[in-house]
Amino acid sequence: MEELKITRAAVLKEKPKSSDLVFGQNFTDHMFLLDYDSGKGWHTPRIVPYGPLQIDPAAKCLHYGQEIFEGLKAYRTGDGSIQLFRPMDNIRRLNRSCARMCIPVIPEELALQGILELVRLEADWVPREQDTSLYIRPFIIANDGALGVHASHKYLYAVIVCPVGAYYPEGLNPIKIYVEGEDVRAVKGGIGMAKTGGNYAASLRAAARAEDKGYSQVLWLDGVHHKYIEEVGSMNVMFKIDGKVVTPDLNGSVLDGITRRSCIQLLKDWGYEVEERRIAVEELFQAAASGKLEEAWGAGTAAVVSPIGELAWGEQKITVSGGKIGPLTQKLYDDLTGIQWGRLADPHDWIMKL
């Protein structure tokens, strides 16, 4: 493996107070960079001072959206050590996104090296207060300086990190969800399974409409029949119906969430039956009408789990779990965060110690 070079920042930033942390706004002193050139492969791993990237105005990421990203966290445990949650799963998903977006895959150990060495260098930025963490954002952009709709010959892989506070500073309060009836996020055979900016750009208009109506997130339906549930906002979604947990299957337009996967494993550990299948929105509202819809929640890296207290579909509205967080949702949140911050034992070797 090529030697990693580190250039330290001449002047270090003042670290924000944990009480002032806002998601995605306070970046650390350094970033990891790695270049790709056709015929040479990935090369020149380096950590340099955090700062603007210089790219050609004709770079393909700007014109044709050839880019991908990931998101994971580093956690400070009670004894002061630092650990990551399932980082290899994120790297493998990064490479699946690469394959879909026609980007050369990165050797897993090289991608991991960039993450680990950057977090080690920025260890003082990992906050110590309960339920805070260091958010890690790896991403790849196509930076050929030439127009023309074809895959780039040059790429940049970068990792930036920022401390983040508790996602719910005032408690784990249920959110209100609006079922989107016009726009679609992705279709089978498209790029829905990849973690790429185009999926999120496609969600902005519906999210703005939902916000105008007083809802926090959008519940997406499939792009063909416009009746089957796929994701909620930027998270996977799960429902407890008549004692069983049901979640949309990975049909090619649903992201293979790391938190989703972790929830499914814990639920099976606890003896719950978990069904991964198509769920019609009509079925969900019928389950609510019959009293069988017991709990609903989103699952993702940023929030871990996000309880759903209300769902609106056209003129229909339903309240879930009395508008409060359900006991199973609470247990999932408590156990997952307990493992992530080292408060509970890790039964599945998900933790990587720094």
C-alpha positions as CSV (number, residue, x, y, z in Angstrom):
1,M,0.0,0.0,0.0
2,E,1.3,3.4,-0.9
3,E,2.6,5.5,2.0
4,L,0.2,8.0,3.4
5,K,1.6,11.5,3.6
6,I,0.3,14.0,6.3
7,T,0.6,17.7,6.0
8,R,-0.6,19.4,9.2
9,A,-2.5,22.6,9.3
10,A,-0.3,25.6,10.4
11,V,-3.1,27.1,12.5
12,L,-5.7,24.9,14.3
13,K,-9.4,26.0,14.6
14,E,-11.1,26.7,17.8
15,K,-13.3,23.7,18.7
16,P,-17.0,24.5,19.2
17,K,-18.7,23.8,22.4
18,S,-20.8,20.7,22.4
19,S,-23.9,22.8,23.2
20,D,-23.3,24.8,19.9
21,L,-22.9,21.8,17.6
22,V,-25.1,21.8,14.5
23,F,-25.1,18.9,12.1
24,G,-22.7,19.3,9.2
25,Q,-21.4,22.8,10.0
26,N,-18.2,22.6,12.1
27,F,-15.5,20.8,10.1
28,T,-12.2,19.8,11.5
29,D,-8.6,20.9,10.7
30,H,-7.8,18.2,8.1
31,M,-9.2,16.0,5.3
32,F,-8.1,12.9,3.6
33,L,-7.7,12.9,-0.2
34,L,-7.0,10.2,-2.8
35,D,-6.7,10.5,-6.6
36,Y,-7.6,8.2,-9.4
37,D,-6.3,8.3,-13.0
38,S,-7.3,5.8,-15.7
39,G,-4.4,3.4,-16.3
40,K,-2.8,4.3,-12.9
41,G,-5.6,3.4,-10.4
42,W,-6.1,5.0,-7.0
43,H,-2.9,6.8,-5.8
44,T,-1.3,9.5,-3.6
45,P,-3.2,9.0,-0.3
46,R,-2.7,12.1,1.8
47,I,-4.1,14.1,4.7
48,V,-4.0,17.8,4.2
49,P,-5.4,20.9,5.9
50,Y,-9.2,21.2,5.4
51,G,-10.0,23.7,2.6
52,P,-11.6,24.3,-0.8
53,L,-11.1,21.8,-3.5
54,Q,-9.8,23.0,-6.9
55,I,-11.7,21.4,-9.7
56,D,-12.2,22.3,-13.4
57,P,-15.5,24.1,-14.2
58,A,-16.1,21.3,-16.8
59,A,-15.7,18.5,-14.2
60,K,-18.2,15.8,-14.8
61,C,-19.5,15.7,-11.3
62,L,-20.9,19.3,-11.9
63,H,-22.5,18.5,-15.2
64,Y,-23.5,14.9,-15.1
65,G,-23.9,14.1,-11.4
66,Q,-21.2,11.3,-11.3
67,E,-20.5,11.3,-7.6
68,I,-21.3,9.2,-4.5
69,F,-21.0,9.6,-0.8
70,E,-21.3,7.7,2.5
71,G,-22.0,8.6,6.2
72,L,-20.8,7.0,9.4
73,K,-19.7,8.0,12.9
74,A,-16.9,7.7,15.4
75,Y,-18.0,7.6,19.1
76,R,-16.2,8.5,22.3
77,T,-16.8,5.8,25.0
78,G,-17.0,6.2,28.7
79,D,-13.3,5.3,29.1
80,G,-12.2,7.9,26.6
81,S,-11.4,5.6,23.8
82,I,-12.8,6.0,20.2
83,Q,-14.7,3.4,18.2
84,L,-16.5,3.2,14.9
85,F,-19.8,1.3,14.1
86,R,-19.6,-1.1,11.1
87,P,-17.2,0.9,9.0
88,M,-16.5,-1.9,6.6
89,D,-20.2,-2.1,5.8
90,N,-20.1,1.5,4.7
91,I,-17.0,0.9,2.6
92,R,-18.6,-2.0,0.9
93,R,-21.8,0.0,0.2
94,L,-19.6,2.8,-1.1
95,N,-18.1,0.4,-3.6
96,R,-21.6,-0.9,-4.6
97,S,-22.5,2.8,-5.3
98,C,-19.3,3.0,-7.3
99,A,-20.3,0.1,-9.5
100,R,-23.7,1.6,-10.2
101,M,-22.3,5.0,-11.0
102,C,-19.5,3.7,-13.2
103,I,-16.8,4.8,-10.7
104,P,-13.8,2.6,-10.1
105,V,-14.1,0.8,-6.8
106,I,-11.6,1.6,-4.0
107,P,-9.6,-1.2,-2.4
108,E,-11.3,-1.7,1.0
109,E,-8.2,-1.4,3.1
110,L,-7.2,1.8,1.4
111,A,-10.6,3.4,1.9
112,L,-10.5,2.2,5.6
113,Q,-7.0,3.6,6.1
114,G,-8.1,7.1,5.0
115,I,-11.0,7.1,7.5
116,L,-9.0,5.7,10.4
117,E,-6.0,7.8,10.0
118,L,-8.0,11.0,9.7
119,V,-10.0,10.2,12.8
120,R,-6.8,9.4,14.7
121,L,-5.3,12.7,13.7
122,E,-8.5,14.6,14.6
123,A,-9.1,12.6,17.8
124,D,-9.4,15.7,19.9
125,W,-12.4,16.7,17.8
126,V,-14.4,13.6,18.9
127,P,-16.7,15.2,21.6
128,R,-16.9,13.7,25.0
129,E,-20.5,14.6,26.1
130,Q,-23.1,11.9,26.1
131,D,-24.8,11.2,22.7
132,T,-22.4,13.4,20.7
133,S,-20.1,11.9,18.0
134,L,-17.8,12.7,15.1
135,Y,-19.7,12.4,11.7
136,I,-17.6,11.0,8.9
137,R,-18.4,11.9,5.3
138,P,-16.5,10.0,2.6
139,F,-17.3,11.0,-1.0
140,I,-16.1,10.6,-4.6
141,I,-16.4,13.1,-7.4
142,A,-15.6,12.7,-11.1
143,N,-13.3,15.5,-12.0
144,D,-12.4,15.1,-15.7
145,G,-12.2,18.6,-17.1
146,A,-14.2,17.9,-20.3
147,L,-17.8,17.9,-21.3
148,G,-19.4,14.8,-22.9
149,V,-21.7,12.2,-21.4
150,H,-19.4,9.3,-20.5
151,A,-17.6,8.1,-17.4
152,S,-14.7,10.2,-16.1
153,H,-11.1,9.1,-16.4
154,K,-10.2,11.0,-13.2
155,Y,-11.7,10.9,-9.7
156,L,-11.1,12.3,-6.3
157,Y,-12.0,10.4,-3.1
158,A,-12.2,12.6,0.0
159,V,-13.1,12.2,3.7
160,I,-14.2,15.1,5.8
161,V,-15.3,14.9,9.4
162,C,-17.3,17.1,11.8
163,P,-18.4,16.9,15.4
164,V,-22.2,16.6,15.9
165,G,-24.5,16.9,18.9
166,A,-27.3,14.8,20.0
167,Y,-29.8,14.4,17.1
168,Y,-32.7,14.9,19.5
169,P,-31.4,17.5,22.1
170,E,-34.9,17.7,23.6
171,G,-35.8,14.0,23.5
172,L,-36.8,11.3,21.1
173,N,-40.1,12.9,19.9
174,P,-42.2,11.3,17.1
175,I,-42.3,13.0,13.8
176,K,-45.2,13.7,11.4
177,I,-44.9,12.1,7.9
178,Y,-46.6,13.1,4.7
179,V,-47.1,10.4,2.0
180,E,-45.9,11.9,-1.3
181,G,-48.5,11.5,-4.0
182,E,-46.8,13.1,-7.1
183,D,-43.0,13.0,-7.2
184,V,-40.9,9.8,-7.0
185,R,-37.5,9.4,-5.5
186,A,-36.2,6.4,-7.6
187,V,-37.3,3.5,-9.7
188,K,-36.1,-0.1,-9.9
189,G,-33.2,-0.2,-12.4
190,G,-32.3,3.4,-11.6
191,I,-29.9,4.7,-9.0
192,G,-32.1,4.4,-5.9
193,M,-29.8,1.7,-4.3
194,A,-26.8,4.0,-4.7
195,K,-25.9,6.7,-2.2
196,T,-25.6,9.5,-4.7
197,G,-26.7,13.1,-4.7
198,G,-29.2,12.7,-7.5
199,N,-31.5,10.7,-5.2
200,Y,-31.5,13.5,-2.7
201,A,-31.9,16.3,-5.3
202,A,-35.0,14.5,-6.5
203,S,-36.5,14.6,-3.0
204,L,-36.1,18.3,-2.3
205,R,-39.3,19.6,-3.9
206,A,-41.6,17.0,-2.1
207,A,-39.8,17.7,1.2
208,A,-40.4,21.4,0.8
209,R,-44.1,20.8,0.0
210,A,-44.4,18.5,3.1
211,E,-42.7,21.1,5.3
212,D,-45.2,23.8,4.1
213,K,-48.0,21.5,5.3
214,G,-46.4,21.1,8.7
215,Y,-44.8,17.7,8.2
216,S,-41.2,16.7,9.0
217,Q,-40.5,14.1,6.3
218,V,-41.9,12.5,3.2
219,L,-42.9,8.9,2.9
220,W,-41.9,7.8,-0.7
221,L,-43.9,5.4,-2.8
222,D,-42.6,3.3,-5.7
223,G,-42.1,4.9,-9.1
224,V,-44.1,2.4,-11.1
225,H,-47.3,1.6,-9.3
226,H,-47.1,4.6,-6.9
227,K,-48.6,2.5,-4.2
228,Y,-45.8,0.6,-2.5
229,I,-43.8,2.1,0.4
230,E,-40.1,2.6,-0.1
231,E,-38.4,5.0,2.2
232,V,-39.1,7.9,4.6
233,G,-37.1,11.0,4.0
234,S,-33.5,9.9,3.8
235,M,-34.1,6.9,6.0
236,N,-35.3,3.3,5.7
237,V,-38.7,2.8,7.3
238,M,-40.1,0.0,9.5
239,F,-43.6,-0.8,10.9
240,K,-44.7,-3.1,13.7
241,I,-48.0,-4.6,12.5
242,D,-49.9,-7.1,14.6
243,G,-46.7,-8.2,16.5
244,K,-44.5,-8.5,13.4
245,V,-42.0,-6.0,12.0
246,V,-42.4,-5.2,8.3
247,T,-40.0,-3.2,6.2
248,P,-39.8,-2.6,2.4
249,D,-37.5,-5.2,0.7
250,L,-34.3,-4.1,-1.1
251,N,-35.8,-4.1,-4.6
252,G,-33.1,-2.0,-6.3
253,S,-34.7,1.4,-5.5
254,V,-34.3,1.2,-1.7
255,L,-31.0,2.0,0.0
256,D,-29.4,-0.9,1.9
257,G,-29.2,0.9,5.2
258,I,-26.6,-0.1,7.7
259,T,-28.9,1.0,10.6
260,R,-31.8,-0.9,8.9
261,R,-29.6,-4.1,8.7
262,S,-28.6,-3.6,12.4
263,C,-32.3,-3.2,13.5
264,I,-33.3,-6.3,11.7
265,Q,-30.5,-8.3,13.4
266,L,-31.4,-7.1,16.8
267,L,-35.1,-7.7,16.3
268,K,-34.4,-11.3,15.2
269,D,-32.2,-11.7,18.3
270,W,-35.2,-10.7,20.4
271,G,-37.4,-13.2,18.8
272,Y,-39.4,-10.9,16.5
273,E,-40.6,-12.0,13.1
274,V,-39.3,-9.6,10.5
275,E,-40.8,-9.5,7.0
276,E,-38.9,-7.7,4.2
277,R,-41.5,-7.3,1.5
278,R,-43.6,-4.9,-0.6
279,I,-46.0,-2.9,1.6
280,A,-48.9,-1.0,0.0
281,V,-49.7,2.3,1.6
282,E,-53.3,1.2,1.6
283,E,-52.4,-1.9,3.6
284,L,-50.7,0.3,6.2
285,F,-53.7,2.6,6.6
286,Q,-56.0,-0.4,6.8
287,A,-53.8,-1.8,9.6
288,A,-54.1,1.5,11.4
289,A,-57.9,1.4,11.0
290,S,-58.1,-2.1,12.5
291,G,-55.8,-1.3,15.3
292,K,-53.0,-3.6,14.1
293,L,-50.4,-0.8,13.3
294,E,-48.6,-0.6,16.6
295,E,-45.4,1.3,15.9
296,A,-43.5,3.0,13.0
297,W,-40.0,4.4,12.8
298,G,-37.3,5.5,10.4
299,A,-33.8,4.1,10.6
300,G,-30.6,5.9,9.6
301,T,-27.1,6.9,10.6
302,A,-27.9,10.4,11.7
303,A,-30.9,9.8,13.9
304,V,-30.4,6.0,14.5
305,V,-34.2,5.6,14.8
306,S,-36.8,8.3,14.4
307,P,-40.3,7.4,15.8
308,I,-43.3,8.3,13.6
309,G,-46.3,9.6,15.4
310,E,-48.5,10.7,12.5
311,L,-49.0,9.7,8.9
312,A,-51.0,11.7,6.3
313,W,-52.1,10.3,2.9
314,G,-54.2,12.7,0.9
315,E,-57.1,13.6,3.2
316,Q,-56.5,10.6,5.5
317,K,-54.5,10.9,8.7
318,I,-53.5,8.3,11.3
319,T,-51.9,8.5,14.7
320,V,-49.3,5.9,15.5
321,S,-48.7,4.6,19.0
322,G,-50.8,7.4,20.5
323,G,-48.4,9.9,19.0
324,K,-45.7,8.8,21.4
325,I,-42.6,6.7,20.9
326,G,-43.4,3.0,21.1
327,P,-41.6,0.6,23.4
328,L,-39.9,-1.4,20.6
329,T,-38.7,1.8,18.9
330,Q,-37.3,3.0,22.2
331,K,-35.6,-0.3,22.8
332,L,-34.0,-0.3,19.4
333,Y,-32.7,3.2,20.0
334,D,-31.4,2.4,23.4
335,D,-29.6,-0.8,22.4
336,L,-28.1,0.5,19.2
337,T,-26.8,3.7,20.8
338,G,-25.7,1.7,23.7
339,I,-23.6,-0.5,21.5
340,Q,-22.3,2.5,19.5
341,W,-21.2,4.5,22.5
342,G,-19.8,1.4,24.3
343,R,-22.5,1.4,27.1
344,L,-23.7,-2.1,26.0
345,A,-21.9,-5.2,24.8
346,D,-21.5,-5.7,21.1
347,P,-23.0,-9.1,20.3
348,H,-22.2,-9.1,16.5
349,D,-18.7,-7.6,16.2
350,W,-20.0,-4.4,14.8
351,I,-17.6,-2.2,16.7
352,M,-14.1,-1.3,15.4
353,K,-11.8,0.2,18.1
354,L,-9.5,2.9,17.0
